[in-house]
Amino acid sequence: MNDLIKKQLNDAKTLMDKAVDHADSELTKIRAGKAMPSMLDSVMVEYYGNPTPLSQVASINTPDARTLVVQPWEKTLLSKIEKAIVDSNVGLNPQNDGLVIRLNVPPLTEERRRDLVKKVKEETEKGRIAIRNIRKDTNGKIQRLKSEGVSEDEIKGGEAEVQKLTDSYIVKVDKLAEVKEKDIMTV
């Protein structure tokens, strides 16, 4: 196979890896009824006048499957952290006991589980679309290699390889979604 086509395939593979990683990180943000420190990744706390990620001003632990415990490194931050959690709309109610903030993760209702599965399907489709767009761009670049003297047969072979790559990465995204759906629907 032509070196120029190999380079395009390697570039496509790198981009598709990133698309799968992005889809995975988006799926991780969808909570499945279990307490996970990553649920608070979007919470920003006012720290000496600057918005700072919660994870940089406190430790976040999960003593059990339904509870998050936020322990600030400075006691003066307790009320600011509590306010930041309420303002962030993560859907959790902070309970401040003077030392730590406890967050109870409510169990999911059947209706909420279905909504979350829909959200998973939407994110999965975004991942598939990203991968198909990479395929389209790569095929366009391979077609433009004609002007550099690459034969028609090599171009066809390159496009076939791009299609194989696309199929394998779409399967990866689908597997991530399948695992997440199973996680959400497990009571």
N, C-alpha and C positions, 0 to 999 in steps of 0.2 A: 504494500500500500504506500502511496505517496506520502512524503514527510509533511507536506502542507496539510493534507487531510488528517494525518495523525495529530497534528497540532490542534486543529479545529475540534477533533474528537476529545482530546485531553481538556481543552478549554470548556467544552460542553459538559464534560463529566464533572469538572470542578464547580461549574455553575449549578448543575443539578444537585450535587452534594449540598451546596448552600441552600438550595430551595427545599430540600428534604429537611435539613436542620432547622430552617425557619418554620416549616410546617410543624415540626416536632415541638419547637418552643411555643408556638401559638396554641397547640393542643394541650401543652402542659399548663397553660394559663387557665384553661377551662377546669373549674374545680369539680371533683367527682365525689364530694361529700366527705372526703378524708382531709384532715388538717395537714397542710403542707406549708413550710416556711415561704415557698415561692408565691403563695397567695398574696403576700404582702409586698412583693417586688415593686409594685407601682406606687406604694405609699411614700410620700415625701414629707419630711419633718423640717420645720423651721429651726435651724441650728445656727446660732450667732448671725442671724440675718440672711442666711442662705438656705434655699431648699436642698435638703440632703436626703438620700435614700435611707429608709428606716434601718436597713441592714448595716449601715455605717455608723449608727449611733446607739444600737442596741443588739443584743443577741436574741434570736428567735428560735424557740425550741418547740418540739411536739411531745409532751409527756404521754399522750395517748392519741388514739385515732380521731378524736373529736375536739381536741383542745390545742390551742396555740398559746405559748407563754412568751411575752415580750419583756425582756429585762434590760432597761436602759443602762448605759455605762455611767450616766450622770443622773442622780435622782431628780434634779431640777427639770429634766426633760419629760417626766411622766405625763404631766398634763398636756404638753405639746404633742407628744406621741398619741395620746388618747384622742385629741382633737383631730390630728392628721388622719387617723384611722377612720373616724366618723366622717370626715370630709371627703375621703377617697372613694366612698361608695363601694367598698368591697363586700358589703352586705353582712358585716360582722359587728356585734355589739361589744365594745371593750368594757371590761370590769377592772377598775383600778383598786388595788388593795394597799397602796402606799409604797410597795416595793416592786411589784411587777404588774403587768397588764395581762389579764387572761381573756382569751377570745374563744367562745364556744362555737364550733361549726355545727349548725343544725343539720339533721338528717334530711336528705332530699325526698321530696314528694314524687310520686309517679309522674305527674304533669311536668314538674321541673326537670326530671330526668329526660323526658322526651324532648323538652326545649334544648337541653344541653346536647343531646344527640344530634339535633338539627344543627346546632352551632358547630359541632364536630364535622358534620357533613359539609357545611359551608367552608370551613377552614381547609378541609381535605380537597375540596374542589379548587380553592385558590392555589393550593400546592400543585395540583394537576395542571392548572392553567399556566402557572409559572414554568413548569417543566415543558409543556407544549410550546410555549413562547421561545424557550431556549432552543428547542428542536427547530422551530421555524427560522430563528436567527442563524443557527449553525448551518442549516441547509442552504440558506441564502449566501452565506460566506463560502460554502463549498461550491455552489454554482458559479460564484465570481472567480473561482480558481481556473475556470476555462481559459480566461485571458492570460493566465500564467503558464499555459501549455499543459495543463492536466487533462488526461484523456477522458472521454465520455464514460468509459467503463469504470475508471477509477472514481469518477464523481458518483456514479450509480452505486458503487460499492460503499462509498463514504456515506451516502444517504441511507443505505440499508443499515449500516453500523449505527448511525444516529438514531434510527427508528428502534433498533434493539436496545440502545441505551435508554431511550425514552420509555419504552415498555417496562424495563427493569426498574426504573426510578418511580414510575407511577405505581408499580406493585409495592415498592417500599412505603410510599405515602399511604396506600390503602391498608397496609399492615399496621402502620402506626394508628390509623383511624380505628381499625378493628379492635386493637388493644384498648384504646381509649373508650370506645363504645361499651366494650365488655366491662371495663372498670366502672363506668357511670351506671350501667344497668344492674350491677351487682349490689344487692342490698346489704 
